[in-house]
Amino acid sequence: MHEDLLGYLLGALEPHEMQRVAELLRDDPEMRIELEKLERALRPLEDHYQPPQGPPPDLVSKTLAALPPLPLPPNSNSTTGNPTTGNPSQPAEGSGLFPVVPMNDGVESPARSGFGWADWMASAISAAVLLALILPSLAEGRFESRRVACQDQLRQFGTALTQFVIRDEQSRLPAVAKEGPEAFAGIYAVRLDESGLLGDVWSGPTSAESNTTPTVLSRWCPSLGRPSANSFSIRSIDHVATIDELYRADVDRLRELQQLAGGHYAYTLGVVDGNQFGSPKFESRSSFAVMSDSPGNQFIGSQGPTSSASHGRLGVNILYEDGRVQFVPLSSLGSVPDHPWFNYRGDVEAGVNIDDASLAPSWRPPFANVRQR
């Protein structure tokens, strides 16, 4: 089972195997604990990952140059070397630097056969070179598999959002309320769930008979893993709240539901059309961001539970209205024409016009001073 969990983390399983492991994780708390242990064990590889550079062209020559000179064979003679050893680099036997080894007829001396110090040194250097080449590849493979798995999840959310828009009379995306218990970005998951769309994306054939299995959309980015049960209740982690639960919840429970409903993904806070605030009308725009990985606190303030951007803090996946998912390095966000996490005024609030995309993590309301209960 550990092999299945490792393949699940790396995104290396077939689609039907990924679905099988996901269902087991949902039903088995012990498996979730084992998954968290594996994630913690592998996390240092990704946390310290940097895009690898190819090995230098002179790697082999440098490695060979670093090896010490090998001693000459015991029977070799040198006209310029030590009269006893025949090697200019070795002192005579009995000089105090090497023990005198008696010669035994027909038997090789242990000091003159076997694995010498030079062999050990060469092996150590070779192992170091191999590790230097292999470890970045492992880290890169883990990074890439998680990034691609996250992109696939965002594409599936794009499909679900498109289906929601088709059913909506005004062709609008799931709406964030202006105030009250529904005034938070993560409400998108609640609305998709109540429309039956969180489990309506199909993963494809699972057998020779071409049976299909529904895939429940995950709100948790593979790079960050599931939230710890020590911080939140298992019920809130695994469960998407209903509208009725939001209105019946006390203050603390409502805050927890609002933090976890949207998972690790940011969603559009809405737009202001003239003087009217509302949900964006779906127009398949290639430049209008609809969802993304949740931003870190350096972008949206320190009041929320999010501590850092996903994918090793190297970049984020962004889902655009036309269904395209793009990985954007954090260093390039400033050059994006419509910053995904700020409106045109530079605020983490709803867009100031119908073309101003502004995404925020689950707990964030559409405006700074909004009553959320």
LINRA-V305583 format. One record per residue. N is the residue number from 1. RES is the residue in one letter. PHI is phi in degrees with one decimal (999 if undefined). PSI is psi as a letter, one per 20 degrees, with the letter a starting at -180 (NA if undefined). D_FIRST is the distance of its C-alpha to the first C-alpha in Angstrom with 2 decimals. Layout:
BEGIN
n=N res=RES phi=PHI psi=PSI d_first=D_FIRST
n=N res=RES phi=PHI psi=PSI d_first=D_FIRST
END
This chain:
BEGIN
n=1 res=M phi=999 psi=h d_first=0.00
n=2 res=H phi=-61.6 psi=h d_first=3.80
n=3 res=E phi=-64.3 psi=h d_first=5.28
n=4 res=D phi=-65.2 psi=g d_first=5.06
n=5 res=L phi=-65.6 psi=g d_first=6.30
n=6 res=L phi=-65.3 psi=g d_first=8.62
n=7 res=G phi=-63.1 psi=h d_first=9.80
n=8 res=Y phi=-64.3 psi=g d_first=10.47
n=9 res=L phi=-64.1 psi=h d_first=12.46
n=10 res=L phi=-86.1 psi=i d_first=14.28
n=11 res=G phi=68.0 psi=k d_first=15.04
n=12 res=A phi=-99.5 psi=j d_first=14.21
n=13 res=L phi=-92.1 psi=r d_first=12.69
n=14 res=E phi=-67.7 psi=q d_first=15.21
n=15 res=P phi=-53.5 psi=g d_first=16.78
n=16 res=H phi=-70.3 psi=h d_first=15.59
n=17 res=E phi=-71.9 psi=h d_first=11.89
n=18 res=M phi=-59.5 psi=g d_first=12.67
n=19 res=Q phi=-65.5 psi=g d_first=14.38
n=20 res=R phi=-63.1 psi=g d_first=11.74
n=21 res=V phi=-66.4 psi=h d_first=9.29
n=22 res=A phi=-60.7 psi=g d_first=12.60
n=23 res=E phi=-67.4 psi=h d_first=13.56
n=24 res=L phi=-63.8 psi=g d_first=10.58
n=25 res=L phi=-64.2 psi=h d_first=11.34
n=26 res=R phi=-66.8 psi=h d_first=14.92
n=27 res=D phi=-98.3 psi=i d_first=14.72
n=28 res=D phi=-120.9 psi=o d_first=12.46
n=29 res=P phi=-61.7 psi=h d_first=14.08
n=30 res=E phi=-65.6 psi=h d_first=11.70
n=31 res=M phi=-66.5 psi=h d_first=8.91
n=32 res=R phi=-65.7 psi=h d_first=11.92
n=33 res=I phi=-65.4 psi=g d_first=12.85
n=34 res=E phi=-63.3 psi=h d_first=9.75
n=35 res=L phi=-62.9 psi=g d_first=10.35
n=36 res=E phi=-64.6 psi=h d_first=13.95
n=37 res=K phi=-63.7 psi=g d_first=13.46
n=38 res=L phi=-63.5 psi=g d_first=11.92
n=39 res=E phi=-62.1 psi=g d_first=14.78
n=40 res=R phi=-64.7 psi=h d_first=17.29
n=41 res=A phi=-67.8 psi=h d_first=16.38
n=42 res=L phi=-91.0 psi=i d_first=16.83
n=43 res=R phi=-58.3 psi=h d_first=19.75
n=44 res=P phi=-59.1 psi=h d_first=22.47
n=45 res=L phi=-60.4 psi=g d_first=21.96
n=46 res=E phi=-81.4 psi=h d_first=22.78
n=47 res=D phi=-62.0 psi=h d_first=25.37
n=48 res=H phi=-101.0 psi=j d_first=27.44
n=49 res=Y phi=-72.7 psi=p d_first=26.98
n=50 res=Q phi=-127.8 psi=q d_first=30.28
n=51 res=P phi=-51.2 psi=p d_first=30.97
n=52 res=P phi=-73.1 psi=q d_first=31.15
n=53 res=Q phi=-105.6 psi=q d_first=34.44
n=54 res=G phi=-63.7 psi=q d_first=34.96
n=55 res=P phi=-63.2 psi=q d_first=35.90
n=56 res=P phi=-62.9 psi=q d_first=39.68
n=57 res=P phi=-63.8 psi=h d_first=41.66
n=58 res=D phi=-98.8 psi=k d_first=43.11
n=59 res=L phi=-60.2 psi=g d_first=39.82
n=60 res=V phi=-64.6 psi=g d_first=40.48
n=61 res=S phi=-64.6 psi=h d_first=44.11
n=62 res=K phi=-66.3 psi=h d_first=43.30
n=63 res=T phi=-63.6 psi=g d_first=40.67
n=64 res=L phi=-65.4 psi=h d_first=43.19
n=65 res=A phi=-65.9 psi=h d_first=45.94
n=66 res=A phi=-78.1 psi=i d_first=43.92
n=67 res=L phi=-74.5 psi=p d_first=43.62
n=68 res=P phi=-71.2 psi=q d_first=46.39
n=69 res=P phi=-66.6 psi=p d_first=48.95
n=70 res=L phi=-78.5 psi=q d_first=48.18
n=71 res=P phi=-67.6 psi=q d_first=50.85
n=72 res=L phi=-71.0 psi=q d_first=53.26
n=73 res=P phi=-57.4 psi=q d_first=53.04
n=74 res=P phi=-57.2 psi=h d_first=54.96
n=75 res=N phi=-91.5 psi=j d_first=57.86
n=76 res=S phi=-74.9 psi=q d_first=58.43
n=77 res=N phi=-116.0 psi=q d_first=61.81
n=78 res=S phi=-135.5 psi=p d_first=62.82
n=79 res=T phi=-74.4 psi=i d_first=66.37
n=80 res=T phi=-114.8 psi=i d_first=65.59
n=81 res=G phi=-88.3 psi=a d_first=62.98
n=82 res=N phi=-64.3 psi=p d_first=63.26
n=83 res=P phi=-64.3 psi=h d_first=65.61
n=84 res=T phi=-90.7 psi=g d_first=63.27
n=85 res=T phi=-93.5 psi=h d_first=59.86
n=86 res=G phi=73.9 psi=j d_first=61.06
n=87 res=N phi=-124.2 psi=p d_first=58.60
n=88 res=P phi=-65.5 psi=i d_first=60.03
n=89 res=S phi=-92.6 psi=i d_first=56.87
n=90 res=Q phi=-119.8 psi=p d_first=56.76
n=91 res=P phi=-74.9 psi=r d_first=59.29
n=92 res=A phi=-66.2 psi=q d_first=61.01
n=93 res=E phi=-64.1 psi=q d_first=59.53
n=94 res=G phi=84.1 psi=j d_first=60.85
n=95 res=S phi=-79.2 psi=i d_first=61.20
n=96 res=G phi=102.9 psi=i d_first=58.83
n=97 res=L phi=-89.8 psi=h d_first=55.94
n=98 res=F phi=-126.8 psi=q d_first=54.60
n=99 res=P phi=-71.9 psi=q d_first=54.98
n=100 res=V phi=-78.8 psi=p d_first=57.37
n=101 res=V phi=-109.0 psi=o d_first=55.53
n=102 res=P phi=-66.7 psi=q d_first=57.82
n=103 res=M phi=-86.8 psi=p d_first=57.82
n=104 res=N phi=-111.7 psi=p d_first=57.07
n=105 res=D phi=-62.6 psi=p d_first=58.50
n=106 res=G phi=78.0 psi=i d_first=55.90
n=107 res=V phi=-127.5 psi=p d_first=52.96
n=108 res=E phi=-72.6 psi=q d_first=51.22
n=109 res=S phi=-72.4 psi=p d_first=51.21
n=110 res=P phi=-58.3 psi=h d_first=47.81
n=111 res=A phi=-73.9 psi=i d_first=49.01
n=112 res=R phi=-110.2 psi=j d_first=49.69
n=113 res=S phi=-138.9 psi=r d_first=46.53
n=114 res=G phi=86.6 psi=b d_first=42.74
n=115 res=F phi=-93.0 psi=o d_first=40.70
n=116 res=G phi=-86.2 psi=r d_first=43.11
n=117 res=W phi=-64.5 psi=h d_first=42.76
n=118 res=A phi=-66.8 psi=h d_first=43.09
n=119 res=D phi=-65.5 psi=g d_first=40.18
n=120 res=W phi=-62.5 psi=g d_first=38.02
n=121 res=M phi=-63.9 psi=g d_first=39.20
n=122 res=A phi=-62.8 psi=g d_first=38.51
n=123 res=S phi=-64.8 psi=g d_first=34.96
n=124 res=A phi=-63.7 psi=g d_first=34.32
n=125 res=I phi=-66.1 psi=g d_first=35.77
n=126 res=S phi=-62.4 psi=g d_first=33.82
n=127 res=A phi=-64.1 psi=g d_first=30.52
n=128 res=A phi=-63.6 psi=g d_first=31.60
n=129 res=V phi=-63.9 psi=g d_first=32.53
n=130 res=L phi=-62.7 psi=g d_first=29.23
n=131 res=L phi=-62.9 psi=g d_first=27.29
n=132 res=A phi=-62.3 psi=h d_first=29.74
n=133 res=L phi=-85.0 psi=h d_first=29.03
n=134 res=I phi=-82.3 psi=g d_first=25.25
n=135 res=L phi=-59.9 psi=g d_first=24.25
n=136 res=P phi=-60.1 psi=h d_first=26.16
n=137 res=S phi=-66.5 psi=g d_first=24.53
n=138 res=L phi=-63.5 psi=g d_first=21.00
n=139 res=A phi=-63.4 psi=g d_first=22.28
n=140 res=E phi=-65.0 psi=g d_first=24.07
n=141 res=G phi=-63.1 psi=g d_first=21.13
n=142 res=R phi=-66.2 psi=g d_first=19.07
n=143 res=F phi=-60.4 psi=g d_first=22.25
n=144 res=E phi=-65.0 psi=g d_first=23.05
n=145 res=S phi=-64.8 psi=h d_first=19.71
n=146 res=R phi=-69.5 psi=g d_first=19.87
n=147 res=R phi=-63.3 psi=g d_first=23.56
n=148 res=V phi=-66.5 psi=g d_first=23.21
n=149 res=A phi=-61.8 psi=h d_first=20.51
n=150 res=C phi=-66.5 psi=g d_first=22.98
n=151 res=Q phi=-61.8 psi=g d_first=25.82
n=152 res=D phi=-61.9 psi=g d_first=24.17
n=153 res=Q phi=-63.4 psi=g d_first=23.80
n=154 res=L phi=-65.4 psi=h d_first=27.44
n=155 res=R phi=-63.2 psi=h d_first=28.56
n=156 res=Q phi=-65.8 psi=h d_first=27.01
n=157 res=F phi=-62.9 psi=h d_first=28.87
n=158 res=G phi=-61.0 psi=h d_first=31.92
n=159 res=T phi=-64.7 psi=g d_first=31.65
n=160 res=A phi=-64.0 psi=g d_first=31.40
n=161 res=L phi=-64.9 psi=h d_first=34.35
n=162 res=T phi=-62.5 psi=g d_first=36.36
n=163 res=Q phi=-64.6 psi=h d_first=35.91
n=164 res=F phi=-62.6 psi=g d_first=37.01
n=165 res=V phi=-62.9 psi=g d_first=40.07
n=166 res=I phi=-61.0 psi=h d_first=41.01
n=167 res=R phi=-79.3 psi=h d_first=41.17
n=168 res=D phi=-79.4 psi=p d_first=43.15
n=169 res=E phi=-62.9 psi=h d_first=46.92
n=170 res=Q phi=-100.5 psi=j d_first=47.61
n=171 res=S phi=54.4 psi=l d_first=44.67
n=172 res=R phi=-111.1 psi=q d_first=43.40
n=173 res=L phi=-71.0 psi=r d_first=39.98
n=174 res=P phi=-50.6 psi=p d_first=38.53
n=175 res=A phi=-90.8 psi=p d_first=41.10
n=176 res=V phi=-93.0 psi=p d_first=40.92
n=177 res=A phi=-70.5 psi=q d_first=43.67
n=178 res=K phi=-71.2 psi=h d_first=46.53
n=179 res=E phi=-159.3 psi=r d_first=46.17
n=180 res=G phi=94.6 psi=a d_first=44.70
n=181 res=P phi=-61.3 psi=i d_first=41.13
n=182 res=E phi=-96.0 psi=j d_first=40.23
n=183 res=A phi=-92.7 psi=m d_first=41.50
n=184 res=F phi=-155.8 psi=q d_first=38.28
n=185 res=A phi=-61.5 psi=h d_first=36.41
n=186 res=G phi=-69.5 psi=i d_first=33.16
n=187 res=I phi=-61.7 psi=i d_first=35.14
n=188 res=Y phi=-57.0 psi=g d_first=34.11
n=189 res=A phi=-68.1 psi=h d_first=30.71
n=190 res=V phi=-63.4 psi=g d_first=32.61
n=191 res=R phi=-69.7 psi=h d_first=35.00
n=192 res=L phi=-64.7 psi=h d_first=32.42
n=193 res=D phi=-66.5 psi=g d_first=30.49
n=194 res=E phi=-70.2 psi=i d_first=33.76
n=195 res=S phi=-89.4 psi=j d_first=34.62
n=196 res=G phi=74.2 psi=k d_first=31.40
n=197 res=L phi=-104.8 psi=i d_first=30.35
n=198 res=L phi=-73.0 psi=h d_first=27.13
n=199 res=G phi=-118.8 psi=k d_first=25.37
n=200 res=D phi=-104.1 psi=j d_first=27.79
n=201 res=V phi=-95.1 psi=p d_first=26.33
n=202 res=W phi=-100.1 psi=p d_first=24.99
n=203 res=S phi=-90.3 psi=i d_first=22.21
n=204 res=G phi=107.2 psi=a d_first=23.67
n=205 res=P phi=-62.0 psi=q d_first=23.05
n=206 res=T phi=-118.2 psi=i d_first=19.78
n=207 res=S phi=-157.7 psi=r d_first=21.12
n=208 res=A phi=-64.9 psi=h d_first=24.16
n=209 res=E phi=-81.9 psi=j d_first=26.11
n=210 res=S phi=61.4 psi=k d_first=25.72
n=211 res=N phi=-71.6 psi=q d_first=24.54
n=212 res=T phi=-115.6 psi=q d_first=23.84
n=213 res=T phi=-125.9 psi=p d_first=21.50
n=214 res=P phi=-69.3 psi=q d_first=22.76
n=215 res=T phi=-106.9 psi=p d_first=20.99
n=216 res=V phi=-80.5 psi=p d_first=21.58
n=217 res=L phi=-64.0 psi=p d_first=22.84
n=218 res=S phi=-89.9 psi=p d_first=21.11
n=219 res=R phi=-91.1 psi=i d_first=23.63
n=220 res=W phi=-108.6 psi=p d_first=21.51
n=221 res=C phi=-68.6 psi=p d_first=21.87
n=222 res=P phi=-58.6 psi=h d_first=18.77
n=223 res=S phi=-73.8 psi=h d_first=20.90
n=224 res=L phi=-107.1 psi=h d_first=21.47
n=225 res=G phi=74.8 psi=r d_first=18.39
n=226 res=R phi=-74.3 psi=q d_first=18.95
n=227 res=P phi=-61.5 psi=q d_first=21.86
n=228 res=S phi=-74.1 psi=p d_first=21.47
n=229 res=A phi=-68.5 psi=i d_first=21.85
n=230 res=N phi=-73.3 psi=h d_first=24.42
n=231 res=S phi=-94.4 psi=h d_first=26.70
n=232 res=F phi=-133.5 psi=q d_first=26.38
n=233 res=S phi=-73.4 psi=q d_first=25.62
n=234 res=I phi=-56.4 psi=h d_first=22.34
n=235 res=R phi=-59.9 psi=g d_first=24.72
n=236 res=S phi=-72.8 psi=h d_first=26.26
n=237 res=I phi=-69.6 psi=g d_first=23.07
n=238 res=D phi=-90.6 psi=i d_first=21.63
n=239 res=H phi=-118.5 psi=p d_first=25.07
n=240 res=V phi=-93.5 psi=p d_first=27.80
n=241 res=A phi=-65.5 psi=q d_first=31.16
n=242 res=T phi=-95.6 psi=r d_first=33.93
n=243 res=I phi=-59.4 psi=g d_first=37.49
n=244 res=D phi=-62.7 psi=g d_first=38.63
n=245 res=E phi=-64.5 psi=h d_first=36.17
n=246 res=L phi=-60.8 psi=g d_first=37.42
n=247 res=Y phi=-78.3 psi=h d_first=40.98
n=248 res=R phi=-91.4 psi=i d_first=40.34
n=249 res=A phi=-72.7 psi=q d_first=38.25
n=250 res=D phi=-75.1 psi=a d_first=39.99
n=251 res=V phi=-59.9 psi=g d_first=40.33
n=252 res=D phi=-66.2 psi=g d_first=37.23
n=253 res=R phi=-66.2 psi=h d_first=34.96
n=254 res=L phi=-63.2 psi=g d_first=36.47
n=255 res=R phi=-62.1 psi=g d_first=35.90
n=256 res=E phi=-66.1 psi=g d_first=32.18
n=257 res=L phi=-62.2 psi=h d_first=31.89
n=258 res=Q phi=-69.4 psi=h d_first=33.82
n=259 res=Q phi=-70.0 psi=h d_first=31.70
n=260 res=L phi=-99.5 psi=i d_first=28.35
n=261 res=A phi=-57.3 psi=g d_first=29.44
n=262 res=G phi=-85.7 psi=i d_first=29.42
n=263 res=G phi=64.0 psi=b d_first=26.26
n=264 res=H phi=-90.2 psi=j d_first=26.37
n=265 res=Y phi=-108.6 psi=q d_first=28.82
n=266 res=A phi=-94.1 psi=q d_first=32.59
n=267 res=Y phi=-135.2 psi=q d_first=34.84
n=268 res=T phi=-62.8 psi=p d_first=38.54
n=269 res=L phi=-82.1 psi=i d_first=40.84
n=270 res=G phi=107.6 psi=r d_first=43.47
n=271 res=V phi=-137.4 psi=q d_first=46.87
n=272 res=V phi=-105.9 psi=o d_first=50.50
n=273 res=D phi=-107.2 psi=n d_first=52.73
n=274 res=G phi=71.6 psi=d d_first=56.26
n=275 res=N phi=-107.5 psi=j d_first=56.29
n=276 res=Q phi=-104.2 psi=p d_first=53.50
n=277 res=F phi=-93.2 psi=p d_first=49.91
n=278 res=G phi=-167.7 psi=a d_first=47.29
n=279 res=S phi=-80.3 psi=q d_first=44.18
n=280 res=P phi=-62.2 psi=q d_first=44.41
n=281 res=K phi=-81.1 psi=p d_first=45.59
n=282 res=F phi=-72.9 psi=p d_first=43.25
n=283 res=E phi=-131.4 psi=j d_first=45.06
n=284 res=S phi=55.5 psi=k d_first=42.32
n=285 res=R phi=-75.5 psi=p d_first=43.54
n=286 res=S phi=-79.3 psi=i d_first=41.87
n=287 res=S phi=-111.6 psi=j d_first=42.71
n=288 res=F phi=-99.0 psi=o d_first=41.86
n=289 res=A phi=-76.0 psi=p d_first=38.53
n=290 res=V phi=-109.7 psi=g d_first=36.75
n=291 res=M phi=-144.4 psi=r d_first=33.42
n=292 res=S phi=-163.2 psi=r d_first=31.78
n=293 res=D phi=-60.2 psi=q d_first=29.31
n=294 res=S phi=-66.7 psi=p d_first=30.70
n=295 res=P phi=-71.4 psi=q d_first=33.38
n=296 res=G phi=-79.0 psi=r d_first=33.49
n=297 res=N phi=-65.2 psi=h d_first=36.09
n=298 res=Q phi=-66.7 psi=i d_first=38.44
n=299 res=F phi=-102.4 psi=h d_first=39.03
n=300 res=I phi=-122.1 psi=j d_first=39.15
n=301 res=G phi=95.5 psi=r d_first=40.29
n=302 res=S phi=-103.0 psi=j d_first=38.74
n=303 res=Q phi=-84.9 psi=i d_first=38.91
n=304 res=G phi=-91.7 psi=r d_first=35.55
n=305 res=P phi=-81.6 psi=i d_first=32.01
n=306 res=T phi=-74.2 psi=p d_first=30.98
n=307 res=S phi=-106.8 psi=h d_first=31.20
n=308 res=S phi=-158.9 psi=q d_first=30.56
n=309 res=A phi=-70.1 psi=q d_first=30.06
n=310 res=S phi=-80.5 psi=a d_first=26.68
n=311 res=H phi=57.6 psi=l d_first=25.72
n=312 res=G phi=63.6 psi=k d_first=26.86
n=313 res=R phi=59.0 psi=k d_first=30.24
n=314 res=L phi=-95.1 psi=h d_first=31.22
n=315 res=G phi=179.2 psi=a d_first=31.74
n=316 res=V phi=-136.8 psi=q d_first=30.90
n=317 res=N phi=-89.1 psi=p d_first=30.16
n=318 res=I phi=-125.4 psi=p d_first=33.03
n=319 res=L phi=-97.0 psi=p d_first=33.29
n=320 res=Y phi=-98.2 psi=r d_first=36.89
n=321 res=E phi=-62.7 psi=h d_first=38.72
n=322 res=D phi=-82.2 psi=j d_first=38.87
n=323 res=G phi=94.7 psi=i d_first=35.06
n=324 res=R phi=-77.3 psi=p d_first=34.83
n=325 res=V phi=-116.0 psi=p d_first=32.16
n=326 res=Q phi=-127.5 psi=p d_first=33.30
n=327 res=F phi=-91.0 psi=p d_first=31.85
n=328 res=V phi=-115.7 psi=p d_first=34.77
n=329 res=P phi=-60.1 psi=q d_first=34.94
n=330 res=L phi=-59.1 psi=h d_first=36.07
n=331 res=S phi=-68.2 psi=i d_first=39.10
n=332 res=S phi=-101.2 psi=i d_first=40.20
n=333 res=L phi=-62.0 psi=h d_first=40.08
n=334 res=G phi=-65.4 psi=h d_first=43.68
n=335 res=S phi=-93.9 psi=i d_first=44.88
n=336 res=V phi=-71.7 psi=p d_first=43.30
n=337 res=P phi=-55.1 psi=g d_first=46.29
n=338 res=D phi=-118.8 psi=n d_first=44.74
n=339 res=H phi=-57.9 psi=p d_first=42.55
n=340 res=P phi=-68.1 psi=h d_first=39.54
n=341 res=W phi=-110.4 psi=i d_first=39.59
n=342 res=F phi=-129.9 psi=q d_first=43.36
n=343 res=N phi=-81.3 psi=a d_first=46.12
n=344 res=Y phi=-63.6 psi=i d_first=49.31
n=345 res=R phi=-90.6 psi=i d_first=50.75
n=346 res=G phi=83.4 psi=j d_first=47.90
n=347 res=D phi=-104.7 psi=q d_first=46.64
n=348 res=V phi=-88.6 psi=m d_first=43.22
n=349 res=E phi=-143.2 psi=r d_first=44.74
n=350 res=A phi=-58.0 psi=q d_first=45.20
n=351 res=G phi=-61.4 psi=q d_first=46.71
n=352 res=V phi=-82.8 psi=i d_first=50.49
n=353 res=N phi=-149.6 psi=a d_first=51.04
n=354 res=I phi=-70.6 psi=i d_first=49.31
n=355 res=D phi=-107.7 psi=j d_first=48.00
n=356 res=D phi=-100.7 psi=n d_first=46.73
n=357 res=A phi=-77.9 psi=p d_first=42.92
n=358 res=S phi=-145.2 psi=o d_first=41.63
n=359 res=L phi=-101.5 psi=q d_first=37.95
n=360 res=A phi=-151.6 psi=q d_first=36.69
n=361 res=P phi=-66.7 psi=r d_first=33.58
n=362 res=S phi=-51.0 psi=g d_first=32.91
n=363 res=W phi=-75.9 psi=i d_first=35.25
n=364 res=R phi=-75.9 psi=p d_first=38.20
n=365 res=P phi=-80.1 psi=r d_first=41.31
n=366 res=P phi=-70.0 psi=h d_first=43.49
n=367 res=F phi=-134.6 psi=q d_first=46.34
n=368 res=A phi=-60.9 psi=g d_first=46.63
n=369 res=N phi=-107.4 psi=n d_first=48.67
n=370 res=V phi=-131.0 psi=p d_first=47.13
n=371 res=R phi=-79.7 psi=p d_first=46.79
n=372 res=Q phi=-105.4 psi=j d_first=43.19
n=373 res=R phi=-153.1 psi=NA d_first=43.82
END
